[in-house]
Amino acid sequence: MAKESMKARDAKRAKLIAKYKEKREQLKKEGNWEELDKLPKNSSPVRYRKRCKITGRPRGYVGFFGISRIKFRDLANEGKIPGLTKASW
């Protein structure tokens, strides 16, 4: 499991990205790179990392389900993801 501080940091980044989204787009359209540099670093969407909603793991993220590959496999084997079955042939 990820540290709570890492989850909180990502949540804070998500809020900053939403707050400055329009301003960033406007400055990019104008080509005003000096003003764009003055915005907070964490307001850039590139710095946001998608994490598993259960464990907070940043790697092996399955976007359609919003969980990591490890939790995806566990839940699928337990039959807790509707419509998903383990292949056997």
Beta strands, then each sheet from edge to edge (+ up, - down):
strand 1: 61-62
strand 2: 67-68
sheet 1: 1+ 2-
end
